[in-house]
Amino acid sequence: MSDEVLAYDPYALPPDAIQEPPATTWEALRKIGPGIILAGTIVGSGELIVTTGLGAKHGFVFLWLILFSCVIKVFVQIELGRYAISSGKPTLGALNEVPGGSRYGHWLVWWWFLMMLCTVFQLGGMTGGIGQALNLAFPSLSAKVVSVATQASPALGQFLTDAPELPWAVLVCLVTMALIYHGSYRRIEWLTTVIVVGVTLITMAAALGLVWTDFPVRGEDLLKGLEFQVPAAGLSTAFAVFGITGVGATELFYYPYWCLEKGYARFTGRVQPTEEWERRAKGWIRVMHLDAWVSMVVFTISTVAFYVMGAAVLHPQGLDPKGAALVNTLSKMFIGPFGAWTRILFLIGAGAVLFKTLYLSCAANSRLTADFLTLTTIAPSPTAPQRVRMIQRFCLFFPALALFFCIVARDPQLMVKVGGIAQAMTLPMIALVTMYFRYTRVDKRLQPWVVTDVLLWIAVVSILIVAAYAVPTQLRDLIAAFS
């Protein structure tokens, strides 16, 4: 890694780093990026598996709710970005300054740490899911590994025979390490943009292409899906839809970090009682707004495309993707309308969707964990080069930990559910903290419009209502799964 990267400190706000905000929309578009990384994290197992399954089970009836969920939670994301740009503080650093902390770190910081461990368990499920998809697409690799392993140890060979996805899971772990170990922000942004654009275009093209198949999306179906309605027996499902779609708890923690690494706070500079600083801050916050809304469009298109595929193709056939037939059932979204040749395309695409969430989550968790160790006094405050090396070590540790969970648990659906419950419990916390920042910490000169405030309140109240209903239900289901 170059000396320039080692010396770069995204939290530092040196005067020589100040830049004027873009003057035109085109120039501002060239400065976006954190939101695209966030979109890469958002569109993962929830959208591929749960959202598609929702469409398969209920048809188009929840389309309006998916759109509402994808849009409304962005207002929480924007407020966190606003505070990060104006203060130069990342999420955990800001949480640590909320009243009620201690010298060993605020209890909210420790809450994040516990949630993060659960989401790494979820990443283990994703690692296994990627392995399953790639093994179905290219079974010969696992067969060769099993053959070699059997010669070395019959017990190991039998173990891999029972879990043929593991050779692919190990390869996924190693590739993830290689990508993010030396991955500066710029590389992560570039790679994620390529994958996100590719996946979004493919899913959108598939959904639009249904018009010329035996499973067309009719206008009346879409209009019915936009009606404000919830089936009599679908209230719990409606709450689940709001929780799994759009920006989640982990993404809300990640976004300020990516904004800082992009340089929005550095370009703004330290808070000054001058008109120049106010103008710069408002200019870079406008760029952040554009970044957030562009990312919203991207992940909403992907989410809606997966939902429409499930509603238009799987629902009429009575197919419900779950259990051991999960991947094969999902692949019928493509095989049914477009032919058997698309099966391998779907499997590779499904692997890519889960993989980008895996490597982005590991990269982001590495950054937050480095801060966590410092804030809780487990590790001394590092210099910029020391922090980079600490992040590099965690970029090796988290993929390995996810692989360990994958090998030990061997139940991707259950692992994803555990991470989902942890996020559902954390989302109200980060939403309420966002309100605290909005009304007590954000510079008065940077306060949002009244309409934005109203929509923020709608988002937070919606999150609290959903959590109050959904979290106890999800915990009961999880306990029942273990009993």
C-alpha positions as CSV (number, residue, x, y, z in Angstrom):
1,M,0.0,0.0,0.0
2,S,1.4,3.4,-0.9
3,D,2.6,6.0,1.6
4,E,-0.1,8.4,0.3
5,V,-2.9,5.9,1.2
6,L,-1.3,5.1,4.6
7,A,-1.0,8.8,5.4
8,Y,-4.6,9.7,4.4
9,D,-6.9,10.4,7.3
10,P,-10.6,10.8,6.3
11,Y,-11.3,12.2,9.8
12,A,-8.8,15.0,9.5
13,L,-10.0,18.4,8.2
14,P,-6.9,20.2,7.1
15,P,-7.3,23.7,5.6
16,D,-5.5,22.7,2.4
17,A,-8.1,20.0,1.7
18,I,-11.0,22.5,1.4
19,Q,-12.7,22.5,-2.1
20,E,-15.5,24.5,-3.5
21,P,-18.7,22.4,-4.1
22,P,-19.7,21.7,-7.7
23,A,-21.5,24.5,-9.5
24,T,-23.7,22.3,-11.8
25,T,-25.7,19.1,-11.5
26,W,-23.3,17.3,-14.0
27,E,-20.3,18.3,-11.9
28,A,-22.1,17.1,-8.8
29,L,-22.9,13.7,-10.4
30,R,-19.2,13.2,-10.8
31,K,-18.7,13.6,-7.1
32,I,-21.2,11.0,-5.9
33,G,-20.2,7.5,-4.8
34,P,-21.0,6.7,-1.2
35,G,-24.6,6.1,-2.1
36,I,-23.7,3.6,-4.8
37,I,-21.6,1.7,-2.3
38,L,-24.6,1.7,0.0
39,A,-26.9,0.5,-2.8
40,G,-24.4,-2.4,-3.3
41,T,-24.8,-3.3,0.3
42,I,-28.6,-3.0,0.3
43,V,-29.4,-5.2,-2.6
44,G,-28.5,-8.6,-1.2
45,S,-30.1,-11.6,0.4
46,G,-33.2,-9.6,1.5
47,E,-34.0,-8.4,-2.0
48,L,-33.0,-11.6,-3.8
49,I,-34.7,-14.1,-1.5
50,V,-37.2,-12.4,0.7
51,T,-38.6,-9.7,-1.6
52,T,-38.8,-12.2,-4.5
53,G,-40.5,-14.7,-2.2
54,L,-42.9,-12.0,-1.1
55,G,-44.0,-11.4,-4.7
56,A,-44.3,-15.2,-5.3
57,K,-46.6,-15.5,-2.3
58,H,-48.7,-12.4,-2.5
59,G,-48.5,-11.2,-6.0
60,F,-48.4,-7.4,-6.7
61,V,-50.4,-6.3,-3.6
62,F,-47.4,-5.0,-1.6
63,L,-45.8,-3.0,-4.5
64,W,-46.8,0.3,-2.9
65,L,-45.3,-0.6,0.4
66,I,-42.0,-1.6,-1.1
67,L,-41.8,1.8,-2.9
68,F,-42.7,3.6,0.3
69,S,-40.1,1.7,2.3
70,C,-37.3,2.4,-0.2
71,V,-38.1,6.1,-0.3
72,I,-39.0,7.1,3.2
73,K,-36.0,5.7,5.1
74,V,-33.6,7.7,2.9
75,F,-34.6,10.8,5.0
76,V,-32.9,9.2,8.0
77,Q,-29.8,8.4,5.9
78,I,-29.6,12.0,4.7
79,E,-29.7,13.4,8.2
80,L,-26.9,11.2,9.3
81,G,-24.9,12.3,6.2
82,R,-25.7,16.0,7.0
83,Y,-24.3,15.7,10.5
84,A,-21.2,13.8,9.3
85,I,-20.4,16.5,6.8
86,S,-20.9,19.4,9.1
87,S,-19.0,17.8,12.1
88,G,-16.5,15.6,10.4
89,K,-17.4,12.8,12.8
90,P,-18.2,9.2,11.8
91,T,-21.2,7.3,13.1
92,L,-19.6,5.6,16.2
93,G,-17.7,8.7,17.1
94,A,-21.0,10.7,17.0
95,L,-22.8,8.0,19.1
96,N,-20.1,8.1,21.7
97,E,-20.8,11.8,22.3
98,V,-24.5,11.2,23.1
99,P,-25.2,11.8,26.9
100,G,-25.0,8.7,29.0
101,G,-21.7,7.2,28.0
102,S,-18.6,6.1,29.9
103,R,-14.9,6.1,29.6
104,Y,-15.1,2.6,28.1
105,G,-17.4,3.6,25.3
106,H,-21.1,4.6,25.1
107,W,-23.6,1.7,25.6
108,L,-24.9,2.6,22.1
109,V,-21.5,1.8,20.6
110,W,-21.5,-1.6,22.4
111,W,-25.0,-2.1,21.0
112,W,-23.7,-1.6,17.5
113,F,-20.9,-4.1,18.2
114,L,-23.4,-6.8,19.3
115,M,-25.5,-6.2,16.2
116,M,-22.4,-6.3,14.0
117,L,-21.5,-9.8,15.3
118,C,-25.0,-11.0,14.4
119,T,-24.7,-9.5,11.0
120,V,-21.4,-11.2,10.5
121,F,-23.3,-14.4,11.3
122,Q,-25.7,-13.3,8.5
123,L,-22.7,-12.9,6.2
124,G,-21.8,-16.5,6.9
125,G,-25.2,-17.4,5.5
126,M,-24.4,-15.3,2.4
127,T,-21.1,-17.0,2.0
128,G,-22.9,-20.4,2.0
129,G,-25.5,-19.0,-0.4
130,I,-22.9,-17.9,-2.8
131,G,-21.2,-21.3,-2.5
132,Q,-24.5,-23.0,-3.2
133,A,-25.3,-20.9,-6.3
134,L,-21.8,-21.4,-7.8
135,N,-21.7,-25.1,-7.0
136,L,-25.0,-25.5,-8.9
137,A,-23.6,-23.5,-11.8
138,F,-20.2,-25.2,-11.9
139,P,-20.4,-28.5,-10.0
140,S,-17.2,-29.9,-11.4
141,L,-14.9,-27.9,-9.1
142,S,-16.5,-29.3,-5.9
143,A,-16.4,-32.8,-7.4
144,K,-12.6,-32.5,-8.1
145,V,-12.0,-31.1,-4.6
146,V,-14.0,-34.0,-3.0
147,S,-12.0,-36.5,-5.0
148,V,-8.6,-35.1,-3.9
149,A,-9.9,-34.7,-0.3
150,T,-11.1,-38.4,-0.2
151,Q,-7.6,-39.6,-1.1
152,A,-6.1,-37.6,1.6
153,S,-8.8,-38.3,4.3
154,P,-12.0,-40.3,3.7
155,A,-13.7,-38.4,6.6
156,L,-12.9,-35.0,5.0
157,G,-14.1,-36.3,1.6
158,Q,-17.4,-37.4,3.1
159,F,-17.7,-34.0,4.9
160,L,-17.3,-32.2,1.6
161,T,-19.6,-34.6,-0.2
162,D,-22.3,-33.6,2.3
163,A,-21.4,-29.9,1.8
164,P,-20.3,-29.4,-1.8
165,E,-20.7,-25.6,-1.5
166,L,-17.8,-25.3,0.9
167,P,-15.0,-25.4,-1.7
168,W,-16.7,-22.4,-3.4
169,A,-17.3,-20.7,-0.1
170,V,-13.6,-21.0,0.7
171,L,-12.7,-19.5,-2.7
172,V,-15.2,-16.7,-2.1
173,C,-13.6,-15.9,1.3
174,L,-10.1,-15.7,-0.3
175,V,-11.3,-13.4,-3.1
176,T,-13.1,-11.1,-0.7
177,M,-9.9,-10.8,1.3
178,A,-7.9,-10.0,-1.8
179,L,-10.3,-7.4,-2.9
180,I,-10.6,-5.4,0.3
181,Y,-7.2,-5.9,1.9
182,H,-5.6,-3.3,-0.3
183,G,-8.9,-1.7,-1.2
184,S,-8.8,2.0,-0.8
185,Y,-12.1,3.9,-1.0
186,R,-11.6,4.7,-4.7
187,R,-11.1,1.0,-5.7
188,I,-14.2,-0.1,-3.6
189,E,-16.3,2.7,-5.2
190,W,-15.2,1.8,-8.8
191,L,-15.7,-2.0,-8.4
192,T,-19.0,-1.6,-6.7
193,T,-20.3,0.8,-9.4
194,V,-19.5,-1.7,-12.1
195,I,-21.3,-4.6,-10.2
196,V,-24.3,-2.5,-9.1
197,V,-24.8,-1.1,-12.6
198,G,-24.5,-4.5,-14.2
199,V,-26.9,-6.2,-11.7
200,T,-29.4,-3.4,-11.9
201,L,-29.5,-3.4,-15.7
202,I,-29.8,-7.2,-15.9
203,T,-32.7,-7.4,-13.4
204,M,-34.4,-4.4,-14.9
205,A,-34.1,-5.9,-18.4
206,A,-35.4,-9.2,-17.2
207,A,-38.5,-7.6,-15.6
208,L,-39.2,-5.4,-18.6
209,G,-38.6,-8.4,-20.9
210,L,-41.5,-10.3,-19.3
211,V,-43.8,-8.3,-21.6
212,W,-42.8,-10.6,-24.5
213,T,-43.1,-13.9,-22.6
214,D,-45.9,-16.1,-21.2
215,F,-45.7,-14.1,-18.0
216,P,-46.4,-10.5,-19.0
217,V,-46.7,-7.8,-16.4
218,R,-50.0,-6.1,-17.0
219,G,-50.8,-2.5,-16.3
220,E,-53.8,-3.4,-14.2
221,D,-51.5,-5.6,-12.0
222,L,-49.2,-2.6,-11.4
223,L,-52.1,-0.3,-10.7
224,K,-53.6,-2.8,-8.2
225,G,-50.2,-3.0,-6.5
226,L,-50.1,0.8,-6.1
227,E,-53.4,0.8,-4.2
228,F,-53.1,1.4,-0.5
229,Q,-54.2,-2.0,0.8
230,V,-53.1,-4.8,3.1
231,P,-54.6,-8.3,2.9
232,A,-56.6,-9.3,6.0
233,A,-54.1,-12.0,6.8
234,G,-51.1,-10.0,5.7
235,L,-50.5,-7.5,8.4
236,S,-47.4,-9.3,9.8
237,T,-46.1,-9.6,6.3
238,A,-46.6,-5.9,5.7
239,F,-44.4,-5.1,8.7
240,A,-41.8,-7.5,7.5
241,V,-41.8,-5.8,4.0
242,F,-41.1,-2.4,5.5
243,G,-38.2,-3.9,7.6
244,I,-36.4,-5.8,4.9
245,T,-36.6,-3.3,2.0
246,G,-34.6,-0.1,1.5
247,V,-32.0,1.3,3.9
248,G,-31.4,-0.9,6.9
249,A,-29.6,-0.3,10.3
250,T,-26.2,-1.5,9.0
251,E,-26.4,0.8,6.0
252,L,-27.3,3.8,8.2
253,F,-24.1,3.1,10.2
254,Y,-22.0,2.7,7.1
255,Y,-23.1,5.8,5.1
256,P,-21.4,8.5,7.2
257,Y,-18.1,6.5,6.9
258,W,-18.3,6.4,3.2
259,C,-19.2,10.1,3.0
260,L,-16.1,10.9,5.1
261,E,-13.8,8.7,2.9
262,K,-15.2,10.3,-0.2
263,G,-14.0,13.6,1.3
264,Y,-17.3,15.6,1.7
265,A,-16.3,16.8,5.3
266,R,-12.7,17.5,4.3
267,F,-13.9,19.6,1.4
268,T,-16.2,21.5,3.7
269,G,-13.6,22.1,6.4
270,R,-14.0,22.7,10.1
271,V,-17.0,24.6,11.3
272,Q,-16.5,28.3,11.1
273,P,-18.8,31.3,11.8
274,T,-18.4,32.6,8.3
275,E,-20.6,32.8,5.3
276,E,-17.9,31.0,3.2
277,W,-18.1,27.9,5.4
278,E,-21.9,27.9,5.4
279,R,-21.9,28.2,1.6
280,R,-19.4,25.3,1.2
281,A,-21.3,23.1,3.7
282,K,-24.6,23.6,2.0
283,G,-23.0,22.9,-1.3
284,W,-21.5,19.6,-0.3
285,I,-24.7,18.6,1.6
286,R,-26.5,19.2,-1.7
287,V,-24.0,16.8,-3.4
288,M,-24.7,14.3,-0.6
289,H,-28.5,14.7,-1.2
290,L,-27.9,13.9,-4.9
291,D,-25.8,10.9,-4.0
292,A,-28.5,9.6,-1.6
293,W,-31.3,10.0,-4.1
294,V,-29.4,8.5,-7.0
295,S,-28.6,5.5,-4.9
296,M,-32.3,5.3,-3.9
297,V,-33.3,5.1,-7.5
298,V,-30.7,2.3,-8.1
299,F,-31.7,0.1,-5.2
300,T,-35.4,0.7,-5.7
301,I,-35.2,-0.4,-9.3
302,S,-33.4,-3.6,-8.3
303,T,-35.8,-4.3,-5.4
304,V,-38.9,-3.7,-7.5
305,A,-37.5,-5.8,-10.4
306,F,-37.0,-8.8,-8.1
307,Y,-40.4,-8.3,-6.6
308,V,-42.1,-8.0,-10.0
309,M,-40.3,-11.2,-11.2
310,G,-41.6,-13.1,-8.2
311,A,-45.1,-11.7,-8.6
312,A,-45.4,-12.2,-12.3
313,V,-43.6,-15.5,-12.8
314,L,-43.6,-17.5,-9.5
315,H,-47.0,-16.4,-8.1
316,P,-49.2,-17.6,-11.0
317,Q,-47.5,-21.0,-10.8
318,G,-47.9,-21.3,-7.0
319,L,-44.2,-21.5,-6.5
320,D,-42.8,-20.4,-3.1
321,P,-39.0,-20.2,-2.9
322,K,-38.0,-21.7,0.5
323,G,-36.2,-24.6,2.1
324,A,-33.8,-26.9,0.2
325,A,-35.4,-26.0,-3.2
326,L,-34.9,-22.2,-2.6
327,V,-32.2,-21.6,-5.3
328,N,-33.9,-23.9,-7.8
329,T,-37.2,-22.2,-7.3
330,L,-35.7,-18.7,-7.7
331,S,-34.0,-19.8,-10.9
332,K,-37.5,-20.5,-12.4
333,M,-38.0,-16.7,-12.5
334,F,-35.7,-16.8,-15.5
335,I,-36.2,-20.4,-16.8
336,G,-40.0,-20.0,-17.0
337,P,-40.1,-16.9,-19.2
338,F,-36.7,-17.0,-21.0
339,G,-35.7,-20.7,-21.2
340,A,-33.4,-23.2,-19.5
341,W,-30.3,-21.5,-20.8
342,T,-30.8,-18.6,-18.4
343,R,-30.4,-20.9,-15.3
344,I,-26.6,-20.5,-15.2
345,L,-27.0,-16.8,-15.8
346,F,-29.3,-16.5,-12.8
347,L,-27.0,-18.6,-10.6
348,I,-24.0,-16.4,-11.5
349,G,-26.0,-13.3,-11.0
350,A,-27.3,-14.5,-7.7
351,G,-23.8,-15.2,-6.6
352,A,-22.7,-11.6,-7.7
353,V,-25.7,-10.0,-5.8
354,L,-24.7,-11.8,-2.5
355,F,-20.9,-11.3,-3.1
356,K,-21.0,-7.6,-3.4
357,T,-23.0,-7.4,-0.1
358,L,-20.4,-9.7,1.5
359,Y,-17.3,-7.8,0.5
360,L,-18.8,-4.3,1.1
361,S,-20.1,-5.3,4.6
362,C,-16.7,-6.7,5.5
363,A,-14.9,-3.6,4.3
364,A,-17.3,-1.3,6.2
365,N,-17.3,-3.4,9.4
366,S,-13.5,-3.3,9.3
367,R,-13.6,0.5,9.5
368,L,-16.2,0.7,12.2
369,T,-14.5,-2.0,14.3
370,A,-11.2,0.0,14.2
371,D,-13.1,2.9,15.7
372,F,-14.9,0.7,18.2
373,L,-11.6,-0.5,19.6
374,T,-10.4,3.1,20.1
375,L,-13.7,4.4,21.5
376,T,-13.9,1.6,24.1
377,T,-10.2,2.1,25.0
378,I,-9.5,-1.6,24.0
379,A,-6.8,-0.1,21.7
380,P,-5.0,3.2,21.9
381,S,-5.9,6.0,19.5
382,P,-4.0,5.2,16.3
383,T,-2.2,7.4,13.8
384,A,-3.5,7.4,10.3
385,P,-1.1,4.7,9.1
386,Q,-1.8,2.6,12.1
387,R,-5.5,2.8,11.5
388,V,-5.1,1.7,7.9
389,R,-3.1,-1.3,9.0
390,M,-5.7,-2.1,11.7
391,I,-8.5,-2.0,9.0
392,Q,-6.4,-4.3,6.8
393,R,-6.2,-6.9,9.5
394,F,-10.0,-6.8,10.0
395,C,-10.4,-7.1,6.2
396,L,-8.8,-10.5,6.6
397,F,-10.6,-11.4,9.8
398,F,-14.2,-10.7,8.9
399,P,-14.3,-12.8,5.7
400,A,-12.6,-15.6,7.7
401,L,-15.1,-15.3,10.5
402,A,-18.0,-15.4,8.0
403,L,-16.5,-18.6,6.5
404,F,-16.2,-20.1,10.0
405,F,-19.9,-19.4,10.7
406,C,-20.8,-20.8,7.3
407,I,-19.0,-24.1,8.1
408,V,-20.3,-24.4,11.6
409,A,-23.9,-23.4,11.1
410,R,-24.7,-24.7,7.6
411,D,-28.1,-23.1,7.5
412,P,-28.0,-19.9,5.3
413,Q,-31.7,-19.1,5.8
414,L,-31.4,-19.2,9.6
415,M,-28.2,-17.2,9.6
416,V,-29.7,-14.5,7.5
417,K,-32.7,-14.4,9.8
418,V,-30.5,-13.9,12.9
419,G,-28.8,-10.9,11.2
420,G,-32.1,-9.5,10.1
421,I,-33.6,-9.6,13.6
422,A,-30.5,-7.8,15.0
423,Q,-30.9,-5.1,12.4
424,A,-34.6,-4.8,13.2
425,M,-33.8,-4.3,16.8
426,T,-31.2,-1.7,16.0
427,L,-33.0,0.4,13.4
428,P,-35.2,2.2,16.0
429,M,-32.1,3.1,18.0
430,I,-30.2,4.7,15.1
431,A,-33.5,6.4,13.9
432,L,-34.0,8.0,17.4
433,V,-30.3,9.0,17.6
434,T,-30.7,10.7,14.2
435,M,-33.5,12.8,15.6
436,Y,-31.2,13.7,18.5
437,F,-28.5,14.9,16.1
438,R,-31.0,16.8,14.0
439,Y,-32.4,18.8,16.8
440,T,-29.4,19.2,19.1
441,R,-26.2,18.9,17.2
442,V,-26.6,20.0,13.5
443,D,-25.4,23.6,12.9
444,K,-28.5,25.8,12.9
445,R,-27.4,27.3,9.5
446,L,-27.7,23.8,7.9
447,Q,-31.2,22.8,9.1
448,P,-33.3,21.1,6.4
449,W,-36.6,22.3,4.9
450,V,-39.8,21.9,6.8
451,V,-41.0,19.2,4.3
452,T,-37.8,17.3,4.8
453,D,-38.4,17.4,8.6
454,V,-42.0,16.2,8.2
455,L,-40.8,13.2,6.1
456,L,-38.1,12.5,8.6
457,W,-40.7,12.3,11.3
458,I,-42.8,10.0,9.2
459,A,-39.8,7.7,8.6
460,V,-38.9,7.5,12.3
461,V,-42.5,7.0,13.5
462,S,-42.9,4.2,10.8
463,I,-39.7,2.6,11.9
464,L,-40.8,2.6,15.6
465,I,-44.3,1.2,14.8
466,V,-42.9,-1.6,12.6
467,A,-40.2,-2.5,15.2
468,A,-42.7,-2.6,18.1
469,Y,-44.8,-5.2,16.1
470,A,-42.2,-7.1,14.1
471,V,-39.3,-7.6,16.6
472,P,-41.3,-9.7,19.1
473,T,-42.8,-11.7,16.3
474,Q,-39.4,-12.4,14.7
475,L,-37.9,-13.3,18.1
476,R,-40.7,-15.9,18.7
477,D,-40.2,-17.4,15.3
478,L,-36.4,-17.6,15.9
479,I,-36.9,-19.3,19.3
480,A,-39.3,-21.7,17.7
481,A,-36.7,-22.5,15.0
482,F,-34.2,-23.5,17.6
483,S,-36.6,-25.4,19.8
